Amino acid sequence: MAEISDIKGGVKTHQEEKTKEPEEFRVILINDDFTTMEFVVSVLMTVFHKPLAEATRIMLDVHKKGKGIVGVYSYDIAVTKIKQVHLLAKQNGFPLKCTMEKA
């Protein structure tokens, strides 16, 4: 809550500031023909902190449907996670891609 002073009357009034919820973004893994299923599961468990069963389910979505939704995050967190995925994939010689879209 911010206080604003009325210059003319010398009276202090309270003005409530409205905060807006941050926009949310879906993070999506994209299938390719080279990245191993094991590596995708590993990425889901390490970068996105998914338990093995959920990581396996998402990996199967990626494999069978061409893409899989990993989670919904604020913009900054989504961008950071995407960068982590791309860095890990590059370090391990895989072309795994990750993207985001507005939720």
C-alpha positions in Angstrom: 0.0 0.0 0.0 1.5 3.4 -1.0 0.8 6.7 0.8 0.2 9.7 -1.4 0.2 13.2 0.0 -2.5 15.6 -1.3 -0.5 18.8 -2.0 -3.5 21.2 -1.8 -5.1 20.0 1.4 -2.1 18.5 3.2 -4.2 15.4 3.8 -2.6 12.0 3.4 -4.7 9.4 1.7 -4.0 5.7 1.1 -4.1 4.3 -2.4 -4.0 0.6 -2.9 -1.8 -0.6 -5.7 -3.2 -3.5 -7.7 -0.7 -6.2 -8.6 -1.1 -8.3 -11.6 -0.4 -12.0 -11.6 2.6 -12.8 -13.9 1.8 -14.4 -17.2 2.3 -18.1 -17.4 4.0 -20.1 -20.1 3.8 -23.8 -21.0 7.3 -25.4 -21.5 7.3 -28.0 -24.3 9.8 -30.6 -25.3 10.0 -31.3 -29.1 10.7 -34.8 -30.4 13.6 -35.6 -32.7 15.0 -38.8 -34.2 18.4 -38.6 -32.3 17.8 -37.8 -28.6 17.5 -41.0 -26.6 14.5 -41.6 -24.4 16.8 -42.1 -21.4 18.3 -38.7 -21.9 14.8 -37.1 -22.1 13.8 -38.8 -18.8 17.1 -37.6 -17.2 16.4 -34.0 -18.3 12.9 -34.1 -17.0 14.1 -35.4 -13.6 17.0 -33.0 -13.2 15.9 -29.8 -14.8 12.2 -30.1 -14.1 12.3 -32.2 -10.9 9.8 -34.7 -12.2 9.6 -38.1 -10.5 10.5 -41.1 -12.7 6.9 -42.2 -13.4 5.9 -38.6 -14.5 9.1 -38.1 -16.5 8.5 -41.4 -18.3 4.9 -40.4 -19.1 6.0 -37.0 -20.5 8.9 -38.6 -22.5 6.3 -41.0 -24.1 4.1 -38.1 -25.0 7.1 -36.4 -26.7 8.0 -39.7 -28.5 4.5 -40.6 -29.6 2.8 -37.2 -30.1 5.9 -35.2 -31.3 5.9 -32.9 -28.3 5.1 -33.0 -24.6 4.1 -30.3 -22.1 6.6 -30.3 -19.2 5.0 -27.7 -17.0 3.7 -24.2 -16.7 6.0 -21.4 -15.3 6.4 -17.7 -15.2 8.3 -16.2 -18.1 11.7 -16.0 -16.4 11.6 -19.5 -15.0 10.4 -20.9 -18.4 13.3 -19.2 -20.2 15.8 -20.4 -17.6 14.6 -24.0 -17.9 14.7 -23.9 -21.7 18.3 -22.7 -21.6 19.2 -25.5 -19.1 17.7 -28.1 -21.4 19.5 -26.7 -24.5 22.8 -26.6 -22.6 22.5 -30.1 -21.3 21.5 -31.4 -24.8 24.5 -29.7 -26.4 26.9 -31.0 -23.8 25.7 -34.5 -24.4 25.6 -34.2 -28.2 21.8 -34.3 -28.6 19.6 -31.9 -30.7 16.8 -31.9 -28.1 14.7 -28.7 -28.5 12.5 -27.1 -25.9 10.1 -24.2 -26.4 7.4 -22.2 -24.7 4.0 -20.8 -25.4 1.5 -18.7 -23.5 -0.6 -20.8 -21.2 
